[in-house]
């Protein structure tokens, strides 16, 4: 019996991708275009799984109800672009090509890049455990990326687009500024290269981690229980991070998949009282604007927060009072 995913990937490659590659003279990508199609299908599958899991939770056990869901519509667009477009492009082509070039460069100079399996040979007999360890390391790295995005003003200016949503649903996970997304992927790719994640495992790791992240943004009262939410980030745990008082530097619950890092580093808050989400200081465009308006507003806020420190330093040097925001 033919694997339906393999058949569909082959059909997409033959009817869509190869004509495009031929048109632009990119036929050297013909062999890898099948894998791109396969990972694009995985992206679609991820969206379908999100719908299957999160829609019933939000429909039958909602935390908030709104008369209008206009703000959610743009989040759907972000998700489709991120999961079906950027996901296979970055996680496969970006990671695969960089890793292939880097390994070749280092090998030519007599250095073999290490992997977890080469450092700990026992793991070669435990592929599932190795996959889980890779996921834990990537999530720990993402904890620090996320935390730093709340520390540096210019970075939070971009990240504020994610926090500005007042109608948070599972679609909100991909509501990000383009530059913030780029930095997130670059961060993950750098860590993945450093620890030697196999190129075909990297997209699967990102896919599974993002699936949990989508669930953590769901607008639902369903929880994981006292023990469960200390093993995996729950919607209640992550909602505290999106609360009105958590915007900017005064935040908590930075973990995306595992709450362990927040618990270890004392940034965890297991309160279930947060209902309203958003950034009270966000301009209207960040909340309800179209894609271009939101991207432009994020850039403006990033520039304003980045130059505010410079203006204050300049004013302090001149012996005058800092300029007001």
PEURTA-V932783 format. One record per residue. N is the residue number from 1. RES is the residue in one small letter. PSI is psi in whole degrees, 0 to 359 (NA if undefined). Layout:
n->[N N]
res->[RES RES]
psi->[PSI PSI]
//
This chain:
n->[1 2 3 4 5 6 7 8 9 10 11 12 13 14 15 16 17 18 19 20 21 22 23 24 25 26 27 28 29 30 31 32 33 34 35 36 37 38 39 40 41 42 43 44 45 46 47 48 49 50 51 52 53 54 55 56 57 58 59 60 61 62 63 64 65 66 67 68 69 70 71 72 73 74 75 76 77 78 79 80 81 82 83 84 85 86 87 88 89 90 91 92 93 94 95 96 97 98 99 100 101 102 103 104 105 106 107 108 109 110 111 112 113 114 115 116 117 118 119 120 121 122 123 124 125 126 127 128 129 130 131 132 133 134 135 136 137 138 139 140 141 142 143 144 145 146 147 148 149 150 151 152 153 154 155 156 157 158 159 160 161 162 163 164 165 166 167 168 169 170 171 172 173 174 175 176 177 178 179 180 181 182 183 184 185 186 187 188 189 190 191 192 193 194 195 196 197 198 199 200 201 202 203 204 205 206 207 208 209 210 211 212 213 214 215 216 217 218 219 220 221 222 223 224 225 226 227 228 229 230 231 232 233 234 235 236 237 238 239 240 241 242 243 244 245 246 247 248 249 250 251 252 253 254 255 256 257 258 259 260 261 262 263 264 265 266 267 268 269 270 271 272 273 274 275 276 277 278 279 280 281 282 283 284 285 286 287 288 289 290 291 292 293 294 295 296 297 298 299 300 301 302 303 304 305 306 307 308 309 310 311 312 313 314 315 316 317 318 319 320 321 322 323 324 325]
res->[x x x x x x x x x x x x x x x x x x x x x x x x x x x x x x x x x x x x x x x x x x x x x x x x x x x x x x x x x x x x x x x x x x x x x x x x x x x x x x x x x x x x x x x x x x x x x x x x x x x x x x x x x x x x x x x x x x x x x x x x x x x x x x x x x x x x x x x x x x x x x x x x x x x x x x x x x x x x x x x x x x x x x x x x x x x x x x x x x x x x x x x x x x x x x x x x x x x x x x x x x x x x x x x x x x x x x x x x x x x x x x x x x x x x x x x x x x x x x x x x x x x x x x x x x x x x x x x x x x x x x x x x x x x x x x x x x x x x x x x x x x x x x x x x x x x x x x x x x x x x x x x x x x x x x x x x x x x x x x x x x x x x x]
psi->[134 132 121 327 320 317 315 319 320 321 317 318 313 320 337 309 312 318 321 315 319 319 322 7 34 36 348 346 6 315 320 347 330 316 323 315 321 316 331 321 320 324 317 317 322 317 318 318 319 315 315 325 314 327 312 322 316 334 316 339 58 148 319 151 138 145 325 140 37 321 335 331 316 328 326 319 315 317 315 316 316 315 326 331 295 324 304 327 312 311 332 296 313 304 314 311 317 316 319 315 316 316 320 318 314 320 321 338 16 17 125 116 136 155 169 321 325 328 325 84 333 329 344 336 0 70 324 318 318 316 317 320 318 317 319 316 316 322 322 319 321 330 314 324 314 318 319 330 344 351 313 125 314 326 318 331 324 316 340 333 321 323 345 345 121 349 71 128 182 339 338 347 324 8 85 153 146 317 326 320 317 314 325 316 319 318 311 319 317 316 318 319 321 322 1 39 130 141 326 347 333 311 322 322 312 320 312 320 319 333 317 321 319 316 324 343 358 143 79 155 354 129 182 1 169 313 316 318 356 356 327 140 124 165 323 319 314 335 328 323 331 4 161 327 357 2 145 215 333 67 181 178 59 342 139 321 312 130 1 321 321 322 319 322 13 40 15 142 109 23 146 20 346 127 306 138 166 177 110 336 0 137 156 326 325 334 309 11 169 182 310 317 320 318 318 319 322 319 318 314 320 315 318 317 328 321 343 317 318 318 321 318 319 319 320 323 325 0 16 171 146 150 143 155 NA]
//
